[in-house]
Amino acid sequence: MGGSKYWINAGEISNKGFDLALTARIIESKDFSWTTTLNGSYLKNKVVKLTTEDPVLYGDSPSPGTVEPSTIVKEGKAIGTFFGYKWAGLNSEGLDSYYTKDGSVTTTPQSNDRQVLGCANPDFTLGWNNTISYKNWEFNAFFNSAFGAQRLNLVRFAMNSMVGASKFVTDANYLKEIGKTMPALNAVGNNNLGNSSKWIENADYLRCENISIAYNIGCKYTHFADIRLSLSAQNLFTLTGYKGADPAGMSFAAGNIDMDNGIDMGAYPTPRTFTFDISFQLLIDSKMKNKILVGCLIAASALTFQSCSDLLEEDPKGQRTPGNFFSSQNDIDQSLYALYVQVNHTQNYTNPGYPQWQGDDITANPGSKQTGFVPRWTNSMYRIITRV
C-alpha cells in the first residue's frame, strides 16, 4: 500500500440547543390588526474528542508576522474559541501588560502564557417580526439580534498600532484613552499584541433589518387594477457597543471559516438601502379577455400576410414547383454534394463533379484525398433529388 497517512473522522463535536417560535395576533378588528412573531435559537457547541496525536488545533495567523494564531480547537471548548494573551491593563509606566500562566503581570509574555479568552459564537439569537394594518395601510418591521458573541477587532488593533504620533489620526478616541487603555504617544518599548483580550469586544446587537410602509388602492377607485405603493428601508439602524463596522460581520477565513470565526479584519459594510415600489394587479373581465384575444389574432394575421408578401416578391407568379426547383444538372450535383458532406463530413473531396465523388469505391475517385468505402445509399439520395 502506498502512503503512510490517510484521513479518518477522528474528532467528535456536540451541538445542543433549541429553537422557539411564537406568533400572536395582538389586535384583530375590522379596520385594524397587529400580528407579531418571535423566534429564537439557543445553541451550545463543544468539542468532545480529538486525537492523541493532535489534542490541540490552532487557527491560522490572521496577519503573518504581525498577529499570531488567535483561535484554538480543544476538548471541552467550542469551535470559535479565542486563544491568546490576557491583557492586564497599563502598568505604572503606561505600557501594555499581560498576565502570565501563574497570575503575575509582565510586559513580555511567553507563548506558554496564552489562555482561552472568549468565544465568537452567540449564546442566543432572536428575530422579531411585526405586521400592522389599518384600513388600506400596512406597516411591517423586522428586527434581528444576537447575544453573548465576541469579536476580535483587529481593525481597531491596526488603527492603534501606527508608528509615532499618527495613532490619533486613525483612532479618534486615542487621545481620550491615553493613560486608561492606551499608552502615551511617545511611549518607548510598548508591546502591543493583537491576539490579546485588549482587542476582544462584546458583539451583542439589535438591528432593524427591514421596515416598510405600504398603501393599497383598490380597483373601485382606479377601475382597471389594484395598485400598491410601498416604501421600505433595509439595515436602518443597529444598536451595539461593538466598536467595529459590523458586530455580525466576519471577514477572516483562510480556509478555516469555523475555526477562525469572529476575527474582524474589515468586512465590507452592509449598506443602508431605501426602496420605493409600485405594483399593479390588472383586473381583466371576459370582455377584456376577448379584446386581447382579437388583438393577438390580428397581430398574427399581419405577420402571416407579411411573410406571404415576401415569398411572392421572390416568386411573383408562384410558378416555382418541385419539378423546376433545380435549373440545371449542376445545381443538383452541387446540392447533393453539400448534403453528402454534411452526412459524411469525414470525407474531403477536391472535385465535387458527378459521378467522380459518387462511386461505390472511393479509390477510383480522382478528386478524393481519402480512400475508403462510400455507402451505396448515396446513389439513392441522388435519385431522390433528381426525381424531385
N, C-alpha and C positions, 0 to 999 in steps of 0.2 A: 504494500500500500504506500502511495506517495504522500508526502507531507507529514508533519508531526503534530498539527493542531487542527481542530475543527470546532464549529460553532454549536453550542447547545443552549437550551433555555435553563440556565443555572440559577438565575435570580427569581425572587418571588416578591410581589408587591400586593399590598392590601388597600382597597378603596372601599370605604364605608360611609354611608350618609343617607340622606332622604330628600325628596322633593315634596313641596307643598304648594297647592293651588287652591285659591278661594275666589269665588265670584259672587257678588251680591248686587241685587237691584235695590239700591237705597231708596230711590223715589221713582214711582211709576204712576203717571196720571195721563189724562187725555192730551195735554199740551206739553207736559214736562216729564223728563225721565233722567235718571242718573244711574249708570251701571259702572261698577268698579271691579277690577280683577287684580288679585295679589298672588304672585308666585315667588317661591324662594327655594334655594338649594343649599344644603349643608353637606360638605364632603371632607373626609379626612383621608389623607394619603399617607402610607407608611411603607418603607422598605422592610420586608420581613426577613429576607435571606439573600446573601451574596455568596460568592465562592471563597474558599480559604486562600486561593491564590491572589484574588483581588478583593479583600474585605472592605476596602475603601476606594471609591472612584472620585476623581477630581474633575471639575469642569474645565473648559478651555479658558485660556487667558483672553479677556476682552480687549486688551491692549498690550500685546507682547512688548516687553522691555519697559513698560510703564506700570501696568497693573497685573498682579499675579492672579492665577485662577481664584475665583471668588465663590464658587459653589461646591457642594460635596454630596455624594450619594453614600449613605452609611446606614447600616441596620438600625432600625428604630427611629429613623428620621424620614421626613418627607422628601420626595424629589422636588428640587427647587429650594433647598436649604442653603442659606448663605454661610460662608465659612471664611474667616479672616481674623483680623486683629480687633480686639475690643478697645475702643477709644476711652481714655481716662480723663480727657479734658486738657487744658493748658496747664503746664507746670508753673513754678514760681518765676521762671524766666520767660514765660509767654510762649512756650513751644509745645507742639502736639506731643502728648504722651499716651502710652498704651499699657494695658495690664499684661503681665506675664502669666504663665500657666499656674504659678504658685500664688498669684494675687498681688504681687508687688507691682510697682509702676516704673516704667522706663521709656526713654525716647527712642531706643533702638531695639525693638523686639526681634526675636528669632522666629524661624519658621515653625518651631515646635510650640510657640506661644499662641498659634492660631486656634480658634474655637468657633463653635456654632453661634451665629449672630442673629438669626431670624429666618423667616420663610416667605417666599413670594406668593404662596397660594392663599387666597382669601378663605376665611372661616365660613362666611355666609354671603351669598349673592341674592339680590332682591330685585324684582321687577314689579312695577305698579302701573296699571293702565286705567284711565278714566274716560268715559264717554258720557257727555251731557247733551241732551237735545231739548230745544224749546221751539215748538211750532216748526217753522221752516229752517231754524238754525241748528247747527251741530258743532259741538266742541269736543276735541279729543286731546289728551295729554298722556304721554308715556314717559316714565322715569325708570332709570336703571341705577343700581348701586352695588357696591361690594365693601365688605368689612373684614378686617383682620389681615389684609395683604400688606406686604412691604416691598419697597423698590430700592435697589442700589443705584443712586443717582450719580452716575459717572460723568454726566454733562456738567453738573454743578462742581464735581471734583476737578474737572479740567478747567473750568472757569476760575477756580481759586488756586490753580497751580501754575499760573503765569509767573514769569520772572520779573523781579524788581517791583517798581511802583505801578505796573499795569494791571494788577489784580483788581483794583476797584473799578476799572473800566469794564470788565467782563462780568462782574457781580455787583449789582447796585447796592446790596446790603453789606458789602465787605467792611466799609469804614465803620458802620454801626456795630459790627460784631467783633471789632478788634478788642482784645483783652477778654472777650467772653468765649467765643468759639473759634476766632481767627487770630493768628499771630500778627504782630506788627509788620508793617510793610518793609521795614529794614531789619527784620529778624534774620539771624545768621544760623545756619545749621539745622533748620527745621526739617523734620522727617514727616512729610505729608504722604500717607499711604492710602491708595484708592480702595483697597479691599479691607476697609475698616468700618466699624459701626458708625463712625462720624458721618458717613455719606449714605447710610441706610435710613430711609424715611417711611413713616406711616403713609400708606396709599389708600386709605378709606376715601370714598367719594359718593356723591349723589349727583346724577347727571340727568338733565332733561333731554332725552334722546329725540323726541318729536312732539310738537304741539301744532294743532291745526284748528281752523275755524272755517265753516262752510255754510252757504245759504242755498237752499233749493227753490227753484222757480218752477211751478207746475205748468202743465200744458194748457190748463184752463186760462192762463194768462198769455202764453205765447202762441197757442193754437197750432203748434207744429211739433213741439218737442219739450221734454223735461230738461231743464238746464241746471247745472250745479256749478257754483262759483266757490273756490276754496283757496285759502292762503295758509301755508304751512312753513314751519321753521324746524330745521334739524340741528342738533347739538347747540341748543340755545344757551345753556349755561351749565357749569359744573361747580359744585361745592366741594372743596377738598382743602386739606392742609399741605398737600404734596407740593413741593417747590419746582417740580419738573413740568414739562409741557403737557403730559397726559398721564394721570395716575393708572390708567388701564393699558397704556401702551407698553410695548416691549420690542426692542429693535435688534438685540444681540442674539444670534442663534449659532452660527458656525457649525451647523450640523447637529447640535445637541439642544434643540429648542426647548425640551422639557427640563433637562439638567441645568441649563443656563437661563431659565425663565426668571424674569424680574430684573434683569440688568438693563438699565436705561442708558442708552448711548445716543439718544437723539432721534427717536422715532418721528416719522413725518406727522405733523399735527393734523388732527381731524378738523376739517373745515366747518364753518358755520354757514349753512345754506338757507336761502329763502325761496319758496316756490309758489307761484300763482298759477292756478289751473282752472280751465273752463271745459266742462264736458257736456255733451249733448246726447240725449236718447230720443231719437226720432220716433214719432208715433205714426205708423203707416196703416191706414184702413184699407178695405178691399178695393175701393175706387182708386186710391193712390197706387196700390199694387198693380192694378190693371193698366194705369197710365205708364208706370215704369216698364211693364212688360211690352206695351206697344212701342215705347221709345227704343227698347233694345231690339225689337224686330225691325224697326225702321233703320236703325244703325247697321244691323247685319245685312239687310237688303241693299243698302247703299254700298257696302263693301263688296257684295257679290256682283252688283252691276259694274263696279269699277274694275273688278277682275275680268269680267267678260269683255269690257271695252278694251282692256289691254290685250286680250287674246285676239280680238278682231283686228286690232291695229297690226299685229304680226301676220295674220292670215285674213285679209279683208273679206274675201269671198267665201271663206270657210270651205275651201276645196281641198285642204290637206287631209289625206287619208292614209291608213297604214300601208296601202299598196304603193303610194308615191312618196312615202316619207323619205326614203333614200333616193337621191337624184342620180347616183351612179354606182357602179360596182366598187369603185374605190372607196366611196363612203361606207359601204357595207364592210369592206375589208378593214378599214380603219376602226370602225365601231367594234367589230368582232375582236380585233387586236387589243383594243383598250379593255374590253370585257375580260379577255383571256388573261391579260396582265394582272387585273385585279384578283381573279380567281387563283392564278398560279404565279404569284409575284416572285417566285424563286428563279424563274427563267429570265434571261436577259437577251433580247434579240436586237440585232442591228438593222435588219431589213424586215419590216412588217408586211411586205407584199405577199399576197396569196399566190401559189399554195406553199411557198417555202416554209413558213412558220407553222403550217397546219399538218404536216406529215406525221404519221404514226411514229416513225423512227427519227428522232431529233438529230441523230448523227448524220443524216442526209441533208440537214438544213444548213446551207452555207452561211446563213445570217445569224447563226446561234453561237454564243460564247460558252455554252454548256451542253454537255451530252447527257442523254437520258431518254426516258420513255415519256411520250405525251399521250394521255388517255384518249381513246377513240371518241369520247363524247364531245371533243372539240368539233368534229365533223357534224355531229348532231346539232350543236349550238349554231354552227354556220348555216345549216339547212333551215333551222327555225328562223334565224334572222333574215335569210334570203326569202323565205316564204312570206314573212311579214312585209 
